[in-house]
Amino acid sequence: MYELRKIGFLPVLIILVTFISTNQWSAVPIGNTTTSWVVCFFAIGCILWNKSRYFRPYNSRDYRIVGFYFMWMIICVLRGCFAAEDYWDWKQLVMGILALSLPVAVYVFSIPDILQTTLRWWLKIALPAFVLFYWFIPRDVFQYYLGPVLLLGCFLPILTKKWKIILLFFLVLMMTDFGARSQLLKAIVVVLVGAVYLFNKYFPVLSVRLLNFALPLCFMVPIVLLTLGITNVFNPFDSFASGKDQYETRVSDSGENENIADDTRTFIYEEVISSAAQNRYIWLGRTPARGNDTKAFEKREAELKTPKNERHENEVCHLNVFTWIGLIGLILYSLIYLRSSYLAINQSNSIWMKLLGVFIAFRWAFGWIEDFNRFDISNITLWMIIAMGLSHEYRKMSNDEFEKHILNIFNFKYKFKRSRYRYIDWL
């Protein structure tokens, strides 16, 4: 219990967030909206408490973009307080604040011992508890509970046989639903990270060159495709869907037929962009209290009896950020990814950090396709990885030091020791 008290029971709060992360889809949700908000705000408060106590980075300049992002976010939240007109707007404002607050995680999970302790407790309690949740949630939302598996699964090649089997089991479990395209792709990429590590052992020079090429590729391709789509030159979603007869139609958990090649994104882009243009909030955003105008979900909004015909959040991560805090906020948000990925690839001593840098770039690119903006364990895990990229301590680790650090996550007898974070700047 000492190590928990040392960091304000942060691992306990992260475990509680894990338990409520699938409430939206669970047949037996835990608590209600209010209790979920309380847990999430307590988690944010605990992160801020740990930041004030332990966060003394040597590379403080690398975190400036995070500070600029939060300054702009706070301005947009204050604007949202004036824009909110009814119960639904205020409810959406709170949900937007939680979603946009996720980058706060970079301040504490950049500290190796805090991240290590948090993941260790998650493995102790939350992972075994999945046996209970398995029976109450659909297969296509396993990723929203098993977020840390998508981080720890990257290190399969160096784990003990026992943990290789356990983590590989959960990764395969996430691959069993071919209709859950997001979950399937993320699990495949995690396995590929381990495969690239093995490739690096035999072709180190070639693999480093490929990693350096991956960073601009992941950041440039979405921008090019987005530009082509907006100008009606080329729509990648429609092009993929045009061959949908080649793909098998499957039956969802609800019993409905679904096709894995269906284009479910073009209309979202059209609604989000046209709403921003018509209402003139392209640069500043509509605030977290509001959403984009919608026709596709008009019937659903009517059933919810919302006074405005708006959809507060979509399945596409970056489009939500754009709607809430505008193009200015989206640029700042993206620069956090870019800075973390660049540092991890170009200024780290271990191959593992370089691989995680590419994974961060991939997740930014994937954010243009699908990634829910919610304060849940899946997104917290993503920001743990981004925190590692920004962390000077992680980047200065050698391969041996990094691997020892990862293996200690699975050592349940290892204790949090380094209270000196409060007093020493790392030189």
C-alpha positions as semicolon CSV with decimal commas, in nm:
position;residue;x (nm);y (nm);z (nm)
1;M;0,000;0,000;0,000
2;Y;0,300;0,228;0,048
3;E;0,355;0,271;-0,323
4;L;-0,013;0,357;-0,372
5;R;-0,008;0,625;-0,103
6;K;0,312;0,762;-0,254
7;I;0,132;0,854;-0,578
8;G;-0,209;0,933;-0,435
9;F;-0,374;0,601;-0,525
10;L;-0,347;0,691;-0,894
11;P;-0,338;0,322;-1,003
12;V;-0,663;0,258;-0,814
13;L;-0,834;0,545;-0,995
14;I;-0,703;0,422;-1,331
15;I;-0,844;0,076;-1,252
16;L;-1,181;0,232;-1,166
17;V;-1,172;0,422;-1,495
18;T;-1,109;0,086;-1,665
19;F;-1,417;-0,065;-1,503
20;I;-1,642;0,217;-1,627
21;S;-1,483;0,249;-1,971
22;T;-1,729;0,006;-2,131
23;N;-2,043;0,133;-1,956
24;Q;-2,177;0,276;-2,281
25;W;-2,204;-0,074;-2,432
26;S;-2,229;-0,295;-2,124
27;A;-2,542;-0,495;-2,043
28;V;-2,459;-0,433;-1,675
29;P;-2,306;-0,083;-1,647
30;I;-2,127;0,017;-1,328
31;G;-2,279;0,325;-1,170
32;N;-2,426;0,606;-1,378
33;T;-2,308;0,915;-1,564
34;T;-2,256;1,116;-1,245
35;T;-2,047;0,849;-1,070
36;S;-1,840;0,804;-1,386
37;W;-1,770;1,178;-1,400
38;V;-1,668;1,178;-1,033
39;V;-1,417;0,897;-1,093
40;C;-1,273;1,067;-1,402
41;F;-1,235;1,408;-1,236
42;F;-1,074;1,246;-0,932
43;A;-0,829;1,076;-1,169
44;I;-0,746;1,411;-1,332
45;G;-0,707;1,569;-0,988
46;C;-0,471;1,290;-0,881
47;I;-0,266;1,337;-1,198
48;L;-0,236;1,710;-1,127
49;W;-0,137;1,637;-0,766
50;N;0,138;1,403;-0,884
51;K;0,247;1,663;-1,140
52;S;0,296;1,924;-0,869
53;R;0,487;1,677;-0,655
54;Y;0,706;1,483;-0,899
55;F;0,713;1,650;-1,238
56;R;1,050;1,825;-1,273
57;P;1,153;1,755;-1,634
58;Y;1,499;1,820;-1,765
59;N;1,350;1,883;-2,110
60;S;1,083;2,134;-2,006
61;R;1,089;2,299;-2,349
62;D;0,944;1,985;-2,504
63;Y;0,632;2,029;-2,292
64;R;0,562;2,386;-2,397
65;I;0,330;2,276;-2,674
66;V;0,124;2,089;-2,413
67;G;0,101;2,410;-2,209
68;F;-0,011;2,609;-2,515
69;Y;-0,272;2,343;-2,590
70;F;-0,420;2,366;-2,240
71;M;-0,423;2,745;-2,250
72;W;-0,628;2,732;-2,569
73;M;-0,850;2,454;-2,432
74;I;-0,931;2,659;-2,120
75;I;-1,025;2,957;-2,339
76;C;-1,260;2,733;-2,540
77;V;-1,411;2,586;-2,223
78;L;-1,481;2,936;-2,089
79;R;-1,643;3,022;-2,421
80;G;-1,847;2,704;-2,382
81;C;-1,983;2,826;-2,048
82;F;-2,138;3,120;-2,233
83;A;-2,247;2,909;-2,531
84;A;-2,430;2,648;-2,320
85;E;-2,803;2,713;-2,317
86;D;-2,968;2,403;-2,170
87;Y;-2,911;2,076;-1,985
88;W;-2,776;1,897;-2,291
89;D;-2,521;2,168;-2,366
90;W;-2,390;2,162;-2,009
91;K;-2,375;1,784;-2,012
92;Q;-2,184;1,791;-2,340
93;L;-1,951;2,058;-2,201
94;V;-1,851;1,828;-1,914
95;M;-1,799;1,536;-2,152
96;G;-1,592;1,758;-2,381
97;I;-1,377;1,881;-2,093
98;L;-1,298;1,522;-1,991
99;A;-1,211;1,419;-2,346
100;L;-0,992;1,723;-2,410
101;S;-0,814;1,682;-2,075
102;L;-0,650;1,354;-2,177
103;P;-0,312;1,518;-2,265
104;V;-0,269;1,600;-1,894
105;A;-0,150;1,239;-1,861
106;V;0,183;1,326;-2,026
107;Y;0,294;1,509;-1,713
108;V;0,300;1,208;-1,480
109;F;0,327;0,904;-1,705
110;S;0,650;1,045;-1,842
111;I;0,794;0,947;-1,502
112;P;0,901;0,581;-1,538
113;D;0,823;0,466;-1,184
114;I;0,471;0,613;-1,188
115;L;0,389;0,452;-1,521
116;Q;0,548;0,126;-1,411
117;T;0,352;0,116;-1,085
118;T;0,023;0,204;-1,255
119;L;0,058;-0,070;-1,518
120;R;0,167;-0,324;-1,257
121;W;-0,147;-0,266;-1,049
122;W;-0,359;-0,274;-1,364
123;L;-0,218;-0,617;-1,446
124;K;-0,282;-0,734;-1,091
125;I;-0,647;-0,631;-1,071
126;A;-0,803;-0,503;-1,393
127;L;-0,676;-0,771;-1,629
128;P;-0,808;-1,067;-1,423
129;A;-1,135;-0,878;-1,373
130;F;-1,190;-0,883;-1,750
131;V;-1,316;-1,239;-1,705
132;L;-1,629;-1,086;-1,549
133;F;-1,669;-0,804;-1,800
134;Y;-1,629;-1,043;-2,093
135;W;-1,985;-1,171;-2,048
136;F;-2,150;-0,829;-2,050
137;I;-1,980;-0,635;-2,330
138;P;-1,977;-0,692;-2,709
139;R;-1,663;-0,833;-2,868
140;D;-1,602;-0,520;-3,074
141;V;-1,547;-0,302;-2,765
142;F;-1,284;-0,516;-2,591
143;Q;-1,025;-0,253;-2,689
144;Y;-1,191;0,001;-2,460
145;Y;-1,118;-0,220;-2,160
146;L;-0,791;-0,378;-2,271
147;G;-0,610;-0,056;-2,365
148;P;-0,290;-0,134;-2,168
149;V;-0,262;-0,466;-2,354
150;L;-0,208;-0,260;-2,671
151;L;0,094;-0,101;-2,500
152;L;0,240;-0,402;-2,323
153;G;0,179;-0,627;-2,624
154;C;0,441;-0,427;-2,815
155;F;0,706;-0,592;-2,596
156;L;0,611;-0,955;-2,657
157;P;0,961;-1,058;-2,778
158;I;1,126;-0,976;-2,444
159;L;0,859;-1,104;-2,205
160;T;0,862;-1,432;-2,014
161;K;0,682;-1,725;-2,171
162;K;0,393;-1,691;-1,927
163;W;0,323;-1,328;-2,013
164;K;0,377;-1,385;-2,384
165;I;0,096;-1,638;-2,377
166;I;-0,134;-1,419;-2,167
167;L;-0,092;-1,100;-2,371
168;L;-0,098;-1,284;-2,702
169;F;-0,425;-1,445;-2,594
170;F;-0,586;-1,106;-2,537
171;L;-0,447;-0,967;-2,863
172;V;-0,589;-1,263;-3,054
173;L;-0,917;-1,213;-2,869
174;M;-0,932;-0,858;-3,008
175;M;-0,864;-0,995;-3,358
176;T;-1,149;-1,247;-3,354
177;D;-1,416;-0,992;-3,453
178;F;-1,332;-0,901;-3,813
179;G;-1,611;-0,645;-3,820
180;A;-1,441;-0,443;-3,545
181;R;-1,199;-0,286;-3,790
182;S;-1,043;-0,042;-3,544
183;Q;-0,979;-0,304;-3,277
184;L;-0,845;-0,553;-3,531
185;L;-0,605;-0,307;-3,692
186;K;-0,466;-0,181;-3,360
187;A;-0,397;-0,536;-3,241
188;I;-0,225;-0,623;-3,569
189;V;-0,003;-0,314;-3,550
190;V;0,097;-0,406;-3,193
191;V;0,210;-0,750;-3,311
192;L;0,397;-0,585;-3,599
193;V;0,589;-0,367;-3,352
194;G;0,730;-0,682;-3,193
195;A;0,804;-0,825;-3,537
196;V;1,000;-0,513;-3,637
197;Y;1,205;-0,546;-3,317
198;L;1,304;-0,898;-3,420
199;F;1,379;-0,773;-3,773
200;N;1,604;-0,505;-3,620
201;K;1,819;-0,772;-3,451
202;Y;1,925;-0,901;-3,792
203;F;1,903;-0,585;-4,007
204;P;1,962;-0,291;-3,769
205;V;2,067;-0,033;-4,029
206;L;1,775;-0,108;-4,262
207;S;1,518;-0,106;-3,983
208;V;1,631;0,236;-3,852
209;R;1,601;0,380;-4,203
210;L;1,251;0,239;-4,232
211;L;1,154;0,390;-3,896
212;N;1,281;0,732;-4,000
213;F;1,076;0,703;-4,318
214;A;0,762;0,601;-4,126
215;L;0,733;0,929;-3,933
216;P;0,681;1,166;-4,230
217;L;0,472;0,899;-4,402
218;C;0,224;0,871;-4,113
219;F;0,190;1,248;-4,081
220;M;0,189;1,345;-4,448
221;V;-0,039;1,078;-4,600
222;P;-0,351;1,176;-4,395
223;I;-0,299;1,544;-4,476
224;V;-0,266;1,469;-4,848
225;L;-0,569;1,238;-4,849
226;L;-0,773;1,490;-4,648
227;T;-0,687;1,765;-4,897
228;L;-0,777;1,543;-5,191
229;G;-1,105;1,447;-5,026
230;I;-1,208;1,804;-4,944
231;T;-1,134;1,912;-5,302
232;N;-1,331;1,613;-5,440
233;V;-1,026;1,482;-5,624
234;F;-1,005;1,146;-5,445
235;N;-1,204;0,991;-5,160
236;P;-1,016;0,697;-5,001
237;F;-1,319;0,582;-4,801
238;D;-1,542;0,569;-5,107
239;S;-1,271;0,399;-5,314
240;F;-1,237;0,122;-5,056
241;A;-1,614;0,083;-5,027
242;S;-1,654;0,062;-5,406
243;G;-1,518;-0,291;-5,389
244;K;-1,727;-0,393;-5,090
245;D;-1,890;-0,683;-5,275
246;Q;-1,553;-0,856;-5,247
247;Y;-1,572;-0,851;-4,868
248;E;-1,779;-1,084;-4,658
249;T;-2,086;-0,948;-4,485
250;R;-2,091;-1,051;-4,123
251;V;-2,354;-1,053;-3,851
252;S;-2,294;-0,809;-3,565
253;D;-2,352;-0,884;-3,198
254;S;-2,693;-0,719;-3,234
255;G;-2,788;-0,966;-3,506
256;E;-2,771;-0,717;-3,793
257;N;-2,579;-0,777;-4,116
258;E;-2,272;-0,558;-4,157
259;N;-2,011;-0,526;-4,431
260;I;-1,654;-0,458;-4,325
261;A;-1,601;-0,244;-4,637
262;D;-1,894;-0,008;-4,582
263;D;-1,805;0,361;-4,608
264;T;-1,905;0,500;-4,266
265;R;-1,680;0,805;-4,267
266;T;-1,743;1,020;-4,575
267;F;-2,077;1,154;-4,450
268;I;-1,921;1,238;-4,112
269;Y;-1,650;1,446;-4,280
270;E;-1,912;1,617;-4,495
271;E;-2,130;1,705;-4,197
272;V;-1,844;1,824;-3,975
273;I;-1,677;2,040;-4,240
274;S;-2,001;2,186;-4,380
275;S;-2,125;2,264;-4,027
276;A;-1,801;2,447;-3,946
277;A;-1,814;2,646;-4,269
278;Q;-2,181;2,739;-4,242
279;N;-2,159;2,841;-3,876
280;R;-1,816;3,006;-3,914
281;Y;-1,623;2,831;-3,640
282;I;-1,344;2,677;-3,849
283;W;-1,059;2,844;-3,659
284;L;-1,203;2,887;-3,310
285;G;-1,430;2,585;-3,282
286;R;-1,786;2,560;-3,155
287;T;-1,668;2,500;-2,795
288;P;-1,693;2,164;-2,613
289;A;-2,055;2,248;-2,527
290;R;-2,169;2,210;-2,886
291;G;-2,146;1,959;-3,170
292;N;-2,170;1,964;-3,545
293;D;-2,499;1,999;-3,732
294;T;-2,626;1,661;-3,849
295;K;-2,884;1,516;-4,082
296;A;-2,761;1,158;-4,073
297;F;-2,836;1,132;-3,699
298;E;-3,141;1,358;-3,702
299;K;-3,373;1,074;-3,603
300;R;-3,149;0,966;-3,316
301;E;-3,126;1,321;-3,178
302;A;-3,505;1,345;-3,197
303;E;-3,540;1,024;-2,996
304;L;-3,308;1,171;-2,730
305;K;-3,528;1,483;-2,731
306;T;-3,231;1,715;-2,763
307;P;-3,335;2,071;-2,856
308;K;-3,056;2,109;-3,113
309;N;-3,003;1,894;-3,418
310;E;-2,634;1,843;-3,340
311;R;-2,406;1,547;-3,284
312;H;-2,165;1,621;-3,003
313;E;-1,905;1,356;-3,084
314;N;-1,826;1,130;-3,376
315;E;-1,615;0,818;-3,414
316;V;-1,331;1,020;-3,567
317;C;-1,094;1,162;-3,304
318;H;-0,952;1,465;-3,484
319;L;-1,290;1,577;-3,618
320;N;-1,420;1,604;-3,263
321;V;-1,121;1,812;-3,159
322;F;-1,176;2,033;-3,466
323;T;-1,544;2,084;-3,382
324;W;-1,482;2,164;-3,017
325;I;-1,169;2,380;-3,025
326;G;-1,127;2,461;-3,393
327;L;-0,839;2,434;-3,634
328;I;-0,614;2,619;-3,388
329;G;-0,681;2,358;-3,122
330;L;-0,644;2,072;-3,367
331;I;-0,301;2,200;-3,476
332;L;-0,185;2,226;-3,114
333;Y;-0,328;1,883;-3,036
334;S;-0,150;1,730;-3,336
335;L;0,179;1,898;-3,251
336;I;0,187;1,707;-2,922
337;Y;0,176;1,381;-3,119
338;L;0,435;1,510;-3,364
339;R;0,676;1,631;-3,096
340;S;0,653;1,306;-2,900
341;S;0,694;1,091;-3,210
342;Y;0,988;1,294;-3,341
343;L;1,175;1,284;-3,009
344;A;1,114;0,912;-2,964
345;I;1,247;0,827;-3,310
346;N;1,533;1,074;-3,342
347;Q;1,652;1,144;-2,986
348;S;1,631;0,810;-2,804
349;N;1,892;0,546;-2,725
350;S;1,677;0,234;-2,750
351;I;1,509;0,066;-3,044
352;W;1,197;0,031;-2,832
353;M;1,143;0,407;-2,803
354;K;1,192;0,441;-3,178
355;L;0,926;0,177;-3,235
356;L;0,690;0,352;-2,995
357;G;0,757;0,677;-3,182
358;V;0,628;0,515;-3,501
359;F;0,330;0,375;-3,309
360;I;0,245;0,728;-3,191
361;A;0,261;0,854;-3,550
362;F;0,036;0,567;-3,658
363;R;-0,220;0,651;-3,390
364;W;-0,227;1,014;-3,505
365;A;-0,290;0,896;-3,861
366;F;-0,552;0,649;-3,740
367;G;-0,724;0,934;-3,553
368;W;-0,850;1,049;-3,893
369;I;-1,031;0,718;-3,939
370;E;-1,152;0,617;-3,594
371;D;-1,073;0,680;-3,229
372;F;-1,341;0,785;-2,983
373;N;-1,260;1,093;-2,775
374;R;-1,352;0,968;-2,431
375;F;-1,180;0,970;-2,093
376;D;-1,133;0,593;-2,080
377;I;-0,849;0,348;-2,029
378;S;-0,797;0,306;-2,404
379;N;-0,723;0,675;-2,456
380;I;-0,529;0,704;-2,130
381;T;-0,302;0,426;-2,257
382;L;-0,245;0,617;-2,580
383;W;-0,137;0,922;-2,381
384;M;0,088;0,702;-2,168
385;I;0,275;0,615;-2,489
386;I;0,288;0,982;-2,594
387;A;0,420;1,063;-2,245
388;M;0,699;0,810;-2,293
389;G;0,800;0,981;-2,617
390;L;0,819;1,320;-2,445
391;S;1,005;1,181;-2,144
392;H;1,379;1,250;-2,133
393;E;1,420;0,964;-1,885
394;Y;1,266;0,707;-2,116
395;R;1,461;0,831;-2,416
396;K;1,798;0,818;-2,239
397;M;1,750;0,449;-2,151
398;S;1,960;0,195;-2,339
399;N;1,799;-0,120;-2,478
400;D;1,900;-0,317;-2,168
401;E;1,775;-0,049;-1,928
402;F;1,445;-0,015;-2,112
403;E;1,387;-0,390;-2,123
404;K;1,465;-0,424;-1,751
405;H;1,219;-0,143;-1,681
406;I;0,945;-0,317;-1,883
407;L;1,009;-0,655;-1,719
408;N;0,974;-0,494;-1,376
409;I;0,614;-0,406;-1,466
410;F;0,543;-0,778;-1,448
411;N;0,735;-0,817;-1,122
412;F;0,458;-0,776;-0,866
413;K;0,708;-0,758;-0,579
414;Y;0,882;-0,451;-0,719
415;K;0,810;-0,132;-0,524
416;F;0,787;0,237;-0,605
417;K;1,106;0,386;-0,457
418;R;1,213;0,709;-0,619
419;S;1,071;0,989;-0,403
420;R;1,373;1,194;-0,513
421;Y;1,171;1,299;-0,821
422;R;1,048;1,583;-0,609
423;Y;1,388;1,730;-0,551
424;I;1,618;1,644;-0,840
425;D;1,616;1,765;-1,199
426;W;1,760;1,496;-1,422
427;L;2,089;1,606;-1,580
